[in-house]
């Protein structure tokens, strides 16, 4: 978006997936949300004043990204379903030679935004191959699985687990969380976004911030 704003038109954005959204497209586990206050989790040149909560949900952030794609006319610059497989600098031609899943490309300038944590990693846990129950990574949440009568084991206590484990405690018969090092946890104190001044109650002076739910 910044490149287009500054007048650069020969821009191509290869995207491995078939739609935009990145991590906010791929992660749909219950409670998925931003850990940074919504108003700070925005492009400086495209601020969003319509966040509904202090910590926006996955759905709301994904919708915001899609709106930016439309507002800045990025779709013609996107090549969806195009995975970057190799990049090599050619010193003689002074350009990058790129190998992608849809064919070769070349570029004078290459900006990497490959998302190094975009591929879910399942460690080699002893006995995992013999386990006969359902298993899935949080980034590939099994939404169709009925947890009501199940005993659920969660491996790890990362940022994702902090959000979906409370859901599991409400949905499953029993939950066991296996952790190596317990993390520090603090209340998010999440709340709705401030009411715009035009919606303030007329009988009261409008404060600088008023939180409503």
Backbone as numpy.savetxt, mean C-alpha at the origin, in Angstrom:
# Nx Ny Nz CAx CAy CAz Cx Cy Cz
4.69 12.32 -12.17 3.86 13.51 -12.17 4.72 14.76 -12.17
5.79 14.73 -11.36 6.68 15.89 -11.31 7.37 16.10 -12.66
7.77 15.01 -13.31 8.44 15.14 -14.61 7.52 15.79 -15.62
6.26 15.37 -15.63 5.31 15.96 -16.56 5.07 17.43 -16.23
5.00 17.76 -14.94 4.80 19.15 -14.54 5.96 20.03 -14.99
7.15 19.45 -15.05 8.34 20.22 -15.43 8.60 20.18 -16.94
7.65 19.61 -17.69 7.74 19.68 -19.14 8.34 18.48 -19.83
8.68 17.43 -19.09 9.23 16.23 -19.71 8.08 15.37 -20.23
8.04 15.11 -21.54 6.93 14.38 -22.14 7.30 12.96 -22.57
8.57 12.70 -22.79 9.00 11.37 -23.22 9.22 10.51 -21.98
8.12 10.13 -21.34 8.16 9.40 -20.07 7.35 8.12 -20.21
7.90 7.02 -19.73 7.20 5.74 -19.73 7.31 5.12 -18.35
6.20 4.58 -17.84 6.16 3.96 -16.51 5.79 2.48 -16.66
6.76 1.58 -16.67 6.42 0.16 -16.70 5.85 -0.28 -15.35
4.78 -1.04 -15.37 4.13 -1.54 -14.16 3.89 -3.04 -14.33
4.47 -3.83 -13.42 4.37 -5.28 -13.52 2.92 -5.76 -13.42
2.15 -5.15 -12.55 0.76 -5.56 -12.35 -0.14 -5.05 -13.48
-1.36 -5.53 -13.47 -2.32 -5.14 -14.51 -3.12 -3.91 -14.13
-2.88 -3.35 -12.95 -3.54 -2.13 -12.53 -2.65 -1.39 -11.55
-2.91 -0.13 -11.33 -2.08 0.68 -10.45 -2.49 0.45 -9.00
-1.66 0.95 -8.09 -1.99 0.86 -6.67 -0.87 0.38 -5.78
0.07 -0.39 -6.35 1.21 -0.84 -5.57 0.82 -1.64 -4.34
1.48 -1.33 -3.23 1.22 -2.08 -1.99 -0.21 -1.92 -1.51
-0.85 -0.78 -1.85 -2.22 -0.54 -1.42 -3.22 -1.27 -2.32
-2.77 -1.80 -3.41 -3.57 -2.69 -4.25 -3.42 -4.13 -3.78
-2.20 -4.51 -3.42 -1.90 -5.91 -3.10 -2.31 -6.31 -1.69
-2.21 -5.40 -0.74 -2.51 -5.73 0.65 -3.94 -5.33 0.98
-4.77 -6.32 1.22 -6.19 -6.06 1.52 -6.61 -6.76 2.81
-5.66 -7.09 3.67 -6.00 -7.78 4.91 -6.83 -6.86 5.81
-7.62 -7.43 6.69 -8.48 -6.61 7.58 -7.66 -5.63 8.41
-8.11 -4.40 8.45 -7.43 -3.38 9.23 -6.27 -2.71 8.52
-6.01 -3.07 7.26 -4.89 -2.48 6.53 -5.06 -0.97 6.43
-4.06 -0.24 6.89 -4.14 1.22 6.93 -2.74 1.80 6.99
-2.67 3.11 6.84 -1.40 3.81 6.88 -0.98 4.06 8.32
0.32 3.93 8.59 0.83 4.22 9.92 1.32 5.64 10.08
1.16 6.44 9.03 1.57 7.84 9.02 0.29 8.68 8.92
0.17 9.77 9.66 -1.03 10.62 9.54 -1.35 10.95 8.08
-2.62 10.83 7.74 -3.05 10.93 6.35 -2.56 12.19 5.66
-2.62 13.32 6.36 -2.25 14.59 5.70 -0.76 14.65 5.36
0.04 13.81 6.03 1.47 13.73 5.69 1.73 12.68 4.63
0.76 11.78 4.43 0.92 10.71 3.45 0.28 11.14 2.13
0.77 12.23 1.58 0.24 12.78 0.34 1.39 13.34 -0.47
1.20 13.42 -1.77 2.18 14.10 -2.60 2.15 15.60 -2.28
3.32 16.20 -2.15 3.37 17.62 -1.81 2.69 18.48 -2.88
2.73 18.02 -4.13 2.14 18.79 -5.22 0.70 18.36 -5.51
0.19 17.37 -4.76 -1.20 16.94 -4.94 -1.80 16.62 -3.57
-1.88 17.61 -2.69 -2.40 17.35 -1.34 -3.87 16.92 -1.40
-4.22 16.05 -0.50 -5.60 15.56 -0.43 -6.24 16.08 0.85
-7.24 16.90 0.71 -7.91 17.47 1.88 -9.15 16.68 2.26
-9.38 15.55 1.59 -10.61 14.80 1.80 -10.40 13.50 2.57
-9.26 13.34 3.25 -9.07 12.12 4.03 -10.17 12.04 5.08
-10.72 10.85 5.27 -11.83 10.71 6.21 -11.36 10.47 7.64
-10.12 9.98 7.77 -9.63 9.67 9.10 -8.18 10.12 9.24
-7.73 10.18 10.48 -6.34 10.60 10.74 -5.36 9.61 10.12
-5.68 8.31 10.17 -4.85 7.29 9.54 -5.72 6.59 8.49
-5.48 6.90 7.23 -6.35 6.45 6.16 -6.26 4.95 5.96
-7.37 4.37 5.53 -7.43 2.94 5.27 -6.83 2.60 3.91
-6.59 1.31 3.70 -6.05 0.83 2.43 -6.94 1.24 1.26
-8.25 1.06 1.43 -9.17 1.38 0.34 -9.10 2.86 -0.03
-9.02 3.71 0.98 -9.01 5.15 0.72 -7.72 5.60 0.05
-6.59 5.01 0.46 -5.31 5.37 -0.16 -5.26 4.89 -1.60
-5.75 3.67 -1.85 -5.77 3.16 -3.22 -6.64 4.05 -4.12
-7.79 4.48 -3.62 -8.64 5.37 -4.39 -7.95 6.70 -4.67
-7.20 7.21 -3.70 -6.47 8.46 -3.89 -5.42 8.32 -4.99
-4.70 7.19 -5.00 -3.70 6.96 -6.04 -4.35 6.88 -7.42
-5.49 6.22 -7.50 -6.18 6.12 -8.78 -6.66 7.50 -9.25
-7.10 8.32 -8.32 -7.52 9.67 -8.71 -6.34 10.47 -9.26
-5.17 10.30 -8.65 -3.98 11.02 -9.13 -3.62 10.57 -10.55
-3.74 9.28 -10.82 -3.45 8.77 -12.16 -4.37 9.44 -13.18
-5.65 9.58 -12.82 -6.58 10.23 -13.74 -6.37 11.72 -13.83
-6.16 12.38 -12.69 -6.02 13.83 -12.68 -4.78 14.30 -13.42
-3.72 13.52 -13.38 -2.46 13.90 -14.03 -2.26 13.19 -15.36
-3.31 12.52 -15.83 -3.30 11.89 -17.15 -2.09 10.95 -17.32
-1.93 10.07 -16.35 -0.78 9.16 -16.39 -1.04 7.88 -17.17
-2.30 7.53 -17.43 -2.58 6.27 -18.09 -1.87 6.12 -19.44
-1.81 7.17 -20.28 -1.08 7.02 -21.54 0.42 6.75 -21.34
0.94 7.12 -20.15 2.37 6.91 -19.87 2.64 5.56 -19.21
1.59 4.89 -18.76 1.74 3.62 -18.07 1.72 2.47 -19.05
2.58 1.49 -18.82 2.54 0.25 -19.57 2.29 -0.88 -18.57
1.01 -1.20 -18.39 0.62 -2.20 -17.41 0.98 -3.60 -17.89
1.23 -4.49 -16.93 1.62 -5.86 -17.27 3.01 -5.93 -17.87
3.84 -4.96 -17.57 5.20 -4.89 -18.12 6.20 -4.95 -16.97
6.86 -6.08 -16.82 7.82 -6.28 -15.72 9.24 -5.97 -16.18
9.92 -5.11 -15.44 11.33 -4.83 -15.70 12.17 -6.00 -15.19
12.89 -6.67 -16.09 13.65 -7.87 -15.74 15.15 -7.63 -15.66
15.63 -6.65 -16.39 17.08 -6.38 -16.38 17.33 -4.97 -16.88
18.32 -4.31 -16.29 18.72 -2.97 -16.71 20.24 -2.92 -16.77
20.78 -2.49 -17.90 22.24 -2.41 -18.08 22.59 -1.08 -18.75
23.60 -0.42 -18.21 24.04 0.87 -18.75 24.99 0.64 -19.91
24.73 1.32 -21.02 25.60 1.26 -22.20 26.43 2.54 -22.25
27.72 2.47 -21.88 28.53 3.70 -21.81 28.77 4.34 -23.16
28.77 3.56 -24.23 29.01 4.12 -25.55 27.80 4.92 -26.04
26.62 4.36 -25.86 25.40 5.03 -26.30 24.85 5.97 -25.25
25.42 5.90 -24.02 24.99 6.76 -22.93 23.48 6.62 -22.67
23.06 5.35 -22.50 21.66 5.11 -22.20 21.52 3.75 -21.51
20.36 3.53 -20.96 20.04 2.26 -20.31 19.36 1.33 -21.31
19.83 0.07 -21.35 19.15 -0.97 -22.10 18.31 -1.78 -21.13
17.03 -1.84 -21.38 16.09 -2.47 -20.46 15.46 -3.70 -21.11
15.42 -4.76 -20.35 14.70 -5.95 -20.79 13.43 -6.07 -19.96
12.31 -6.11 -20.64 11.03 -6.22 -19.95 10.26 -7.43 -20.47
9.19 -7.76 -19.77 8.38 -8.91 -20.15 7.62 -8.68 -21.44
7.57 -7.42 -21.90 6.85 -7.13 -23.14 7.79 -6.71 -24.27
9.11 -6.79 -24.03 10.06 -6.43 -25.07 11.10 -5.45 -24.58
12.15 -5.20 -25.40 13.24 -4.31 -24.99 12.84 -2.84 -25.05
13.50 -2.07 -24.17 13.32 -0.62 -24.14 14.69 0.02 -23.91
14.78 1.30 -24.17 16.00 2.05 -23.85 15.59 3.38 -23.25
16.45 3.92 -22.38 16.13 5.17 -21.70 17.40 5.92 -21.35
17.34 7.24 -21.45 18.46 8.07 -21.04 18.54 8.17 -19.52
17.38 8.14 -18.88 17.31 8.26 -17.43 16.40 7.17 -16.89
16.87 6.47 -15.87 16.10 5.38 -15.27 15.86 5.69 -13.80
14.62 5.76 -13.39 14.24 5.98 -12.00 13.66 4.67 -11.47
14.29 4.09 -10.47 13.85 2.80 -9.93 12.84 3.01 -8.81
11.72 2.35 -8.94 10.70 2.33 -7.90 10.07 0.94 -7.91
10.96 -0.06 -7.76 10.55 -1.45 -8.00 9.84 -2.10 -6.83
9.81 -1.45 -5.66 9.12 -2.05 -4.54 9.79 -3.34 -4.08
10.91 -3.27 -3.36 11.67 -4.47 -3.01 10.91 -5.43 -2.10
9.86 -4.97 -1.44 9.09 -5.85 -0.55 7.75 -6.24 -1.16
7.63 -6.11 -2.47 6.35 -6.38 -3.13 6.06 -7.87 -3.29
7.09 -8.69 -3.22 6.90 -10.13 -3.37 6.83 -10.79 -2.00
5.68 -11.38 -1.64 5.57 -12.02 -0.32 6.62 -13.12 -0.14
7.22 -13.15 1.04 8.25 -14.16 1.35 7.74 -15.06 2.45
7.73 -16.35 2.18 7.35 -17.35 3.18 8.60 -18.12 3.57
9.07 -18.01 4.81 10.29 -18.69 5.24 10.11 -20.20 5.28
11.23 -20.89 5.32 11.21 -22.36 5.39 10.98 -22.77 6.84
9.74 -22.80 7.25 9.40 -23.15 8.62 9.36 -24.66 8.78
9.97 -25.21 9.81 9.94 -26.66 10.03 8.49 -27.16 10.15
8.16 -28.18 9.37 6.84 -28.77 9.43 5.80 -28.10 8.54
6.16 -26.99 7.88 5.17 -26.29 7.06 4.66 -27.17 5.92
5.55 -27.96 5.35 5.15 -28.82 4.25 4.19 -29.92 4.66
4.19 -30.29 5.94 3.30 -31.35 6.43 1.99 -30.80 7.00
1.89 -29.49 7.09 0.69 -28.90 7.66 -0.47 -29.07 6.69
-1.58 -29.59 7.16 -2.72 -29.88 6.29 -3.80 -28.81 6.30
-3.65 -27.80 7.13 -4.64 -26.73 7.18 -4.39 -25.67 6.12
-5.20 -24.63 6.17 -5.07 -23.51 5.24 -3.91 -22.61 5.65
-3.14 -22.14 4.67 -2.05 -21.20 4.93 -2.09 -20.09 3.89
-1.75 -18.88 4.31 -1.62 -17.79 3.35 -0.79 -16.68 3.98
-0.16 -15.91 3.14 0.59 -14.73 3.55 -0.40 -13.57 3.71
-0.10 -12.66 4.62 -1.03 -11.55 4.86 -1.24 -10.71 3.61
-0.22 -10.66 2.73 -0.36 -9.89 1.49 -1.22 -10.61 0.46
-1.59 -11.83 0.75 -2.49 -12.61 -0.11 -3.61 -13.16 0.76
-4.30 -12.28 1.44 -5.27 -12.65 2.46 -6.38 -13.54 1.89
-6.71 -14.60 2.64 -7.78 -15.50 2.22 -9.14 -14.99 2.66
-9.70 -14.08 1.93 -10.97 -13.46 2.32 -12.13 -14.45 2.32
-12.03 -15.52 1.53 -13.12 -16.49 1.44 -13.08 -17.54 2.55
-12.05 -17.52 3.35 -11.89 -18.52 4.41 -12.69 -18.13 5.64
-13.56 -19.03 6.10 -14.35 -18.80 7.31 -13.51 -19.17 8.52
-13.17 -18.18 9.34 -12.29 -18.40 10.49 -13.07 -18.68 11.77
-14.37 -18.68 11.71 -15.17 -18.75 12.92 -14.89 -19.92 13.83
-14.62 -21.10 13.26 -14.41 -22.29 14.07 -12.96 -22.74 14.07
-12.07 -21.88 13.64 -10.67 -22.30 13.45 -9.75 -21.75 14.53
-8.72 -22.54 14.79 -7.59 -22.06 15.60 -6.55 -21.52 14.63
-6.15 -20.27 14.84 -5.29 -19.58 13.89 -3.93 -19.31 14.54
-2.87 -19.60 13.81 -1.52 -19.26 14.24 -0.95 -18.17 13.36
-0.41 -17.14 13.97 0.19 -16.02 13.24 1.69 -16.05 13.48
2.47 -16.07 12.40 3.93 -16.06 12.51 4.42 -14.64 12.33
4.92 -14.03 13.40 5.48 -12.69 13.30 4.58 -11.63 13.91
5.19 -10.49 14.20 4.47 -9.37 14.82 4.86 -8.05 14.17
4.93 -8.08 12.84 5.28 -6.85 12.12 4.13 -5.88 12.05
4.30 -4.83 11.24 3.29 -3.78 11.14 1.96 -4.33 10.65
2.00 -5.31 9.73 0.76 -5.89 9.23 0.04 -6.66 10.33
0.79 -7.48 11.07 0.18 -8.28 12.13 -0.46 -7.40 13.19
0.16 -6.28 13.50 -0.39 -5.37 14.51 -1.79 -4.91 14.10
-2.04 -4.86 12.80 -3.34 -4.41 12.32 -4.35 -5.54 12.19
-3.93 -6.72 11.71 -4.93 -7.74 11.46 -5.14 -8.71 12.63
-4.22 -8.80 13.58 -4.41 -9.71 14.70 -5.65 -9.34 15.52
-5.92 -8.05 15.80 -7.18 -7.74 16.50 -8.41 -8.26 15.77
-8.39 -8.20 14.43 -9.51 -8.74 13.66 -9.63 -10.25 13.87
-8.48 -10.94 13.86 -8.51 -12.39 14.05 -9.08 -12.75 15.42
-8.76 -11.98 16.43 -9.28 -12.26 17.76 -10.80 -12.13 17.80
-11.35 -11.28 16.97 -12.80 -11.15 16.92 -13.44 -12.21 16.04
-12.69 -12.70 15.04 -13.29 -13.60 14.04 -13.03 -15.08 14.30
-11.88 -15.44 14.87 -11.50 -16.84 14.99 -11.82 -17.41 16.38
-11.83 -18.73 16.47 -12.10 -19.38 17.76 -10.92 -19.20 18.70
-9.71 -19.28 18.17 -8.51 -19.12 19.00 -7.39 -18.57 18.13
-6.58 -17.70 18.69 -5.46 -17.12 17.96 -4.19 -17.25 18.79
-3.14 -17.78 18.18 -1.83 -17.87 18.82 -0.84 -17.10 17.96
-0.15 -16.16 18.56 0.80 -15.33 17.83 2.22 -15.75 18.23
2.98 -16.23 17.25 4.36 -16.65 17.49 5.28 -15.49 17.16
6.04 -15.05 18.17 6.89 -13.89 17.96 8.29 -14.17 18.52
9.25 -13.58 17.87 10.63 -13.70 18.33 10.98 -12.54 19.26
10.66 -11.33 18.82 10.92 -10.15 19.64 9.64 -9.32 19.69
9.04 -9.14 20.86 7.81 -8.35 20.92 8.07 -6.89 20.56
7.23 -6.31 19.72 7.43 -4.91 19.35 6.77 -3.97 20.34
7.18 -2.72 20.27 6.50 -1.67 21.04 5.23 -1.29 20.29
4.15 -1.16 21.02 2.87 -0.81 20.42 2.27 0.38 21.17
1.82 1.37 20.43 1.15 2.53 21.03 -0.18 2.76 20.33
-1.11 3.32 21.01 -2.41 3.61 20.43 -2.27 4.61 19.28
-2.96 4.34 18.18 -2.93 5.26 17.05 -3.77 6.50 17.32
-4.71 6.37 18.26 -5.64 7.48 18.54 -6.28 7.96 17.25
-6.68 7.00 16.42 -7.28 7.36 15.14 -8.63 8.02 15.36
-8.97 8.92 14.51 -10.21 9.65 14.61 -10.55 10.22 13.25
-11.75 10.74 13.13 -12.18 11.30 11.86 -11.45 12.60 11.58
-11.45 12.97 10.31 -10.78 14.20 9.90 -11.54 15.42 10.40
-10.86 16.56 10.52 -11.53 17.76 10.99 -12.65 18.19 10.06
-13.72 18.72 10.66 -14.84 19.22 9.88 -14.42 20.51 9.19
-14.70 20.62 7.88 -14.37 21.90 7.20 -15.05 23.07 7.89
-14.45 24.24 7.88 -15.02 25.40 8.58 -16.45 25.70 8.16
-16.81 25.42 6.89 -18.16 25.72 6.42 -19.20 24.86 7.10
-18.77 23.75 7.76 -19.71 22.87 8.43 -19.72 23.08 9.94
-19.07 24.11 10.40 -19.02 24.34 11.84 -20.39 24.76 12.35
-20.66 24.43 13.59 -21.94 24.81 14.19 -22.02 26.34 14.30
-23.10 26.97 13.82 -23.15 28.44 13.78 -23.17 29.08 15.16
-23.65 28.33 16.18 -23.77 28.96 17.49 -22.44 28.97 18.25
-21.41 28.33 17.67 -20.11 28.26 18.35 -19.05 28.85 17.44
-18.07 29.56 18.00 -16.96 30.03 17.17 -16.20 28.84 16.59
-15.74 28.97 15.36 -15.07 27.88 14.68 -13.64 27.75 15.21
-13.29 26.63 15.84 -11.92 26.45 16.30 -11.01 26.09 15.14
-9.72 26.11 15.39 -8.78 25.79 14.31 -8.92 24.34 13.88
-9.23 23.43 14.83 -9.43 22.03 14.49 -10.60 21.52 15.33
-11.49 20.80 14.68 -12.58 20.15 15.42 -12.72 18.74 14.87
-12.56 17.75 15.72 -12.62 16.36 15.28 -14.04 15.85 15.44
-14.55 15.21 14.40 -15.88 14.64 14.45 -15.85 13.22 13.94
-16.77 12.41 14.41 -16.90 11.03 13.93 -18.31 10.81 13.41
